[in-house]
Amino acid sequence: MNKQLWQESSILITGGTGSFGKKCIEILLRDYHPRKIIIFSRDELKQHEMLTGGFDHASLRYFLGDIRDVDRMRRAMRGIDIVIHAAALKQVPACEYNPGEAVKTNVEGARNIIDAAIDCGVKKVLGLSTDKAVNPVNLYGATKLCAEKLLVQGNAYSAPGGTKFSCTRYGNVLGSRGSVIPVFRAQRPSGHLTVTDGRMTRFWLTLDQGVQFVLSSIERMCGGEVFIPKIASMRILDLAAAVAPECAIDFTGIRPGEKLHEMMISRDEARHALEAEDRYVILPEHPWWGASNWSEGKPLAEGFEYTSDNNTQWMSIDELRKIAGDY
């Protein structure tokens, strides 16, 4: 941990009232002690609930606004050193039904982040992406792929010594909005759980792991990297057995836009990626701003892919039961 970096920094978190944002703020206040944290979001009720629910630290500021509004972004970023960009429309069915809205928030919003950060002299911007951006099969994944590309290439617009842009990419987060665990718990009294396909596997990590990975990536980023954590996979039937072992399973069929297995590094991306001790790092293919300074790690083997079904780390039913119990 680079304590000096954080203690001297003012931080803005877009989507700061979401599950990631709240956990990130909790950890920043507890362990990192930044000079100031701006919670930027468009929902006044969630901001009020955070403020009255204990997030009333002297270093916190609440800004109402939408990342679609570049002028508001510029106002919010004045005097900011680090931006953590977590705001997004992320529910797959909602994005499919409202494609224009998904593009406005996830794609145009990312462009506004880039423009505002450069104009305001922000030092570092880290965007949160998803495994669904790899070989996307739904609109949400496609918009997040666009956002990744925009943020990585945002370095080309920044003068030497100016704003640096990078991304993190990871899978499902335990305890986040949309997690399947609350669904299984709600179904448990009926004696039946619904599973789309029994073959399904997923990458999983906790909110704490996700936040710590993001913060460590900010410390280490040079600009243009996409950081992927080394995390465990789980089988959906193992999770069902961990949450409700007494329940029968009703298979409903895979949903539109859903994959059997998740992918975080494609075979084509692996050709310009490195393996470090705790993560993979995808280097930019087109670093118009100059070669990446990232040198840690070793090249990946020819034909390498990082998918949830070919992972070397797997969560057991007992491990899933313990983690599910925490949420």
Buried (B, 14 or more C-beta within 10 A) or exposed (E): EBEEBBEEBBBBBBBBBBBBBBBBBBBBBEEBEBEBBBBBBBBEEBBEEBBEEEBEEEBBBBBEBBBBBBEBBBEBBBEBBBBBBBBBBBBBEBBBEBBEEBBBBBBBBBBBBBBBBBBBBBBBBBBBBBBBBBBBEBBBBBBBBBBBBBBBBBBBBBEEEBBBBBBBBBBBBBBBEEBBBEEBBEBBEEEEBBBBBEEBBBBBBBBBBBBBBBBBBBEBBBBBBBBBBBBBBBBBBBBBBBBBEEBEBEEEEEEEBBBBBBBBBBBEBBBBBBBBEEBBBBBBEEBEBEEBEBEEBEEBEEEBBBBBBEBEEEBEBEBBBEBBEEE
